[in-house]
């Protein structure tokens, strides 16, 4: 079974920083894309940042210049460095991976989420 486990969330004041980590484990043949989504109460889940297998990155406009996504292929991990945090960044952050358990099948997988709260 595949698991994505997040860590690093917490409470921080506006202007502060947090670093989120996510590690994938289980029967994984290959990992294509990894990234982070977030969801606030009553709001649709939104893309924050993704990084592909060729290390190309995409960020939501609202976090460009403040957040940096990276990955460690050996550890099957993805990270999100969040700087200059704003109250609007508050929400549950979910780790995402598009991966294959066996060729040629591939599917989306999600972590359980980690809470990020930014106070003003």
N, C-alpha and C positions, 0 to 999 in steps of 0.2 A: 504494500500500500504506500501511496505517496503522501507525504506530509510537508507542509510549509509552516515553519514556526517563526513568528516575529518576536522581536524584543527591542527595547530602547525607548518606548513611549513613556510619557510622563507629563508632569505639570511644569510649565516654564513661563516666565514673564515675557511680554512682548519685547522683541529685540534680541531674545536669547536664541540658543541653538539646541538641537537634539540630533542624534544620529540613530536611525533605525536600521536594524539588521534582520535578515531573513535567510534561513537555511533550509534547503530542500533535502529530503531523505526518502528512502524507499527504493522500490524497483524502478529505476529511471534509466532509460536507454540514452536519451539525450535531452538537453534543455535548449530551447530556441530563444524565446524572449522571456525576460523577467522584468518586473516593475512594481509600482505602487499605485493603488487607488485609495481614495478616501471617501467617507460618507458622514455627513452631519445629519442630525435629526430632521426628518421631513424632507430631506434633499436627496436627489438621485446620486448614486455612486458615480464619482468622476475620476478620470485619469489624472494622476499627478505626474508620473514620469515612467518611462519604459526604456529598456536597453536591450538591443538585439544581440544575436550571436556574432555579429561583426562589429559590435561595440558602438553602433549608431544609437543615438539617444534622442528622445523626444520629451518635451516638458509642456505642461499646461502653461498658458500665458501668465497666469497668476503667480507662478512660482519661478519663472525664468529669472536667472541672475541671483536667486536666493538658495535654491535647492540644487544638489548635485547627486546624480545616481551613478553607481559603479557596481561591478560584480567581480567575484572571485570564482573562476571556473573550477579550480581544484576543490574548493569548499562547497561548490554548488550554492553559492550565497549571493545575495544582492543587498546593497546598502543604499540608504538615502540620508545624505547630510543636509540638514535643514538649518539654515542661518536666517537671521533677521526675521524671526517668526512673528506673525501677526495673529490677533484674535480670530480672524477669518480662516486661519489654518486649522482651527480646532475641529476635531472629528476622529473617527475611527479609521486608522490606516490599515489597509489590507495588502498583504504581499500577493503578487500574481506571478504565475509562470505558465507559459505554453510549452509543453514538453511531450515527449514520446516515451511510453513504457515499452513499446515494441514497434518496430517498423511494420507498416508505414503509418500506424495510428498516431494521432497527436490530439491533445485536449488541453483545455484551460483548467488550472488548479488554483485554489485560493487558500490563504492562511485564515486563521480565526480572527485576526485583527488585533491591533494594539492602540490604546487610547492616547491621543495627543491633545492636551489642553493648554491653550495659550491665554494667559490672563492679561488684561490691560493695566 
